[in-house]
Amino acid sequence: MNFLTLKPLTEDLLSAAIALDQQCFGGLWTIEGYQRELDSPFSDLLVLQRDSSSTSPTTPKIPEHYSSPLYPSNASPINSVTPCPPHSPLPTPHSPLLGLGCLWAILEEAHITILAIHPDYQRQGLGQFLLYRLLIAAWQRKLEWVTLEVRVSNQAAIALYQKFGFEIVGQRRNYYPDTGEDALILWRSGIQKPEFCEMLRIQYQEVCDRLLQSGWHLSKELTDLDFFKFPLDVNSPS
């Protein structure tokens, strides 16, 4: 069984974060940059890992009796997405991170500065799951809109962001240091509105289905602590 867990980045994983950054972005940030984010109260820096401590699968399901802005009790089920191929061998101890995401809170804005998935684990729903969780963090911080940058050639990522309601609003020239490639600027507003919460509910069901098809189970701690704890009042996130 392969179990997935998500937690804040810790100092002992800084070297692994740098390695993943180098693989995905050609060295976008330095270790000092990641350390600053660890120390900042205005950042959410999250990592995806395989959880070797879990012993039984946790299939994410929404309780029939449960109702919240993200998970109303009368919601219709979401159809399964296209199955993904079996995943590759797990990362070696020298690269223990499956994914890495960072969000900055700047006044009313959430800026997603990093969203990286290990090359061996792409197209399995991990990026969708990590993006979902970063948007939850933005919602919990009571921010109003989200921005991010993405390579102009990364059509898969652009399609994922558009699925979450992002729109292309601009372009940054020579943004990526490894190739000099331009970045598109994407924007998503209205994240405190009920429609945004409904979109997240739908995406949660879709990504859970996709993760299961790719052989991943969410760790019990992840489902217990994250997904069924939202308040009933959508205008008052905790």
SVG drawing of the C-alpha trace seen along z (x, -y; Angstrom):
<svg xmlns="http://www.w3.org/2000/svg" viewBox="-29 -44 50 46">
<polyline fill="none" stroke="black" stroke-width="0.4" points="0.0,0.0 1.2,-3.5 0.0,-6.2 0.2,-9.9 0.8,-12.5 1.1,-16.3 2.9,-18.4 4.8,-21.7 8.4,-21.6 10.9,-21.2 14.6,-22.0 15.7,-18.4 14.0,-18.3 15.6,-21.5 18.2,-19.7 15.5,-17.5 13.4,-20.6 16.5,-22.1 16.9,-18.9 13.3,-18.9 13.5,-22.6 16.5,-21.9 14.8,-19.1 11.6,-21.0 12.7,-24.6 16.5,-24.5 17.2,-26.1 14.5,-28.8 15.2,-29.2 18.3,-28.9 18.4,-27.1 18.3,-30.6 15.1,-31.4 13.5,-28.2 14.7,-29.0 13.1,-32.5 9.8,-30.9 10.1,-28.4 10.6,-31.4 7.8,-33.6 4.4,-33.7 3.0,-34.7 4.0,-31.6 2.6,-28.1 5.3,-25.7 4.0,-22.2 5.5,-18.9 4.0,-15.6 5.6,-12.4 5.0,-8.7 3.8,-7.8 5.5,-4.6 3.8,-4.7 0.3,-3.9 -0.7,-0.2 -4.2,-0.2 -5.7,-2.1 -7.9,-5.2 -10.3,-5.7 -11.4,-9.4 -15.2,-9.5 -17.6,-12.3 -19.9,-11.2 -23.6,-11.1 -24.6,-13.1 -21.9,-15.8 -22.7,-19.2 -20.5,-22.2 -19.8,-24.9 -17.2,-22.5 -19.1,-19.3 -22.9,-19.8 -24.8,-16.7 -27.0,-16.8 -24.0,-17.0 -24.1,-14.7 -21.2,-12.3 -18.4,-13.2 -17.6,-10.7 -14.2,-9.1 -11.5,-10.7 -9.4,-8.9 -7.2,-6.2 -3.5,-7.0 -0.7,-4.5 0.8,-2.7 3.3,-4.9 7.1,-4.6 9.3,-3.2 9.3,-5.3 12.0,-8.1 15.3,-7.1 16.3,-8.3 18.2,-11.1 15.0,-12.5 12.2,-11.8 9.7,-14.4 6.9,-13.7 5.8,-17.3 6.4,-20.8 4.1,-23.8 4.5,-27.3 2.0,-30.1 2.7,-33.7 0.0,-35.8 0.5,-39.4 -2.3,-41.7 -5.4,-40.2 -3.5,-38.1 -2.3,-34.6 0.7,-34.1 1.5,-30.5 5.3,-30.7 6.2,-27.0 4.2,-24.0 6.5,-21.1 5.9,-17.3 8.8,-14.9 9.2,-14.0 8.6,-10.3 5.2,-11.0 3.6,-13.5 0.2,-12.8 -1.1,-10.9 -3.2,-13.6 -0.5,-14.8 -0.3,-18.3 -4.1,-18.6 -4.1,-17.5 -1.3,-19.9 -3.0,-22.8 -6.2,-22.0 -4.5,-22.1 -2.8,-25.4 -6.1,-26.9 -7.6,-25.6 -4.7,-27.4 -5.5,-30.7 -9.2,-30.3 -8.4,-29.7 -6.2,-32.8 -9.3,-34.8 -7.4,-36.0 -9.4,-37.3 -7.5,-36.2 -4.7,-33.9 -1.9,-34.5 0.9,-32.2 3.3,-31.8 3.7,-28.8 5.9,-28.0 4.3,-29.0 5.1,-25.5 3.5,-23.6 0.1,-23.0 -0.8,-20.3 -0.2,-22.7 -2.1,-25.5 -5.0,-23.1 -5.0,-22.1 -5.0,-25.8 -7.8,-26.6 -9.8,-23.7 -9.6,-25.5 -10.8,-28.7 -7.5,-30.5 -7.3,-32.9 -4.2,-34.1 -3.7,-37.8 -0.1,-38.5 3.4,-37.2 6.9,-37.5 9.8,-37.4 12.8,-35.1 11.4,-34.0 12.9,-30.5 16.7,-30.5 17.3,-27.0 16.0,-27.8 15.1,-31.5 11.5,-30.5 8.7,-33.0 6.1,-32.5 2.4,-33.1 0.7,-35.0 -2.5,-33.4 -5.2,-34.9 -8.1,-33.5 -10.4,-35.8 -13.5,-35.4 -12.0,-32.7 -14.2,-33.7 -17.4,-33.2 -19.7,-30.2 -19.0,-29.3 -15.3,-28.9 -16.0,-26.5 -18.3,-24.5 -15.5,-24.3 -13.1,-23.0 -15.7,-20.3 -15.9,-19.1 -12.1,-19.1 -11.6,-17.2 -13.9,-14.4 -12.2,-14.3 -8.6,-14.2 -9.4,-11.6 -10.8,-9.4 -7.7,-10.0 -5.3,-9.3 -6.9,-6.0 -6.7,-5.0 -3.0,-5.8 -2.5,-3.5 -2.4,-6.2 -4.3,-6.3 -4.5,-9.3 -3.0,-8.7 -5.6,-8.5 -4.0,-11.6 -4.5,-13.6 -8.2,-12.8 -8.9,-13.2 -7.1,-16.5 -7.8,-18.3 -10.9,-17.7 -14.0,-17.5 -13.2,-20.4 -14.5,-23.4 -17.1,-25.7 -20.7,-25.9 -20.5,-29.6 -18.6,-30.1 -18.0,-33.8 -16.1,-32.9 -13.2,-30.6 -11.0,-29.5"/>
</svg>
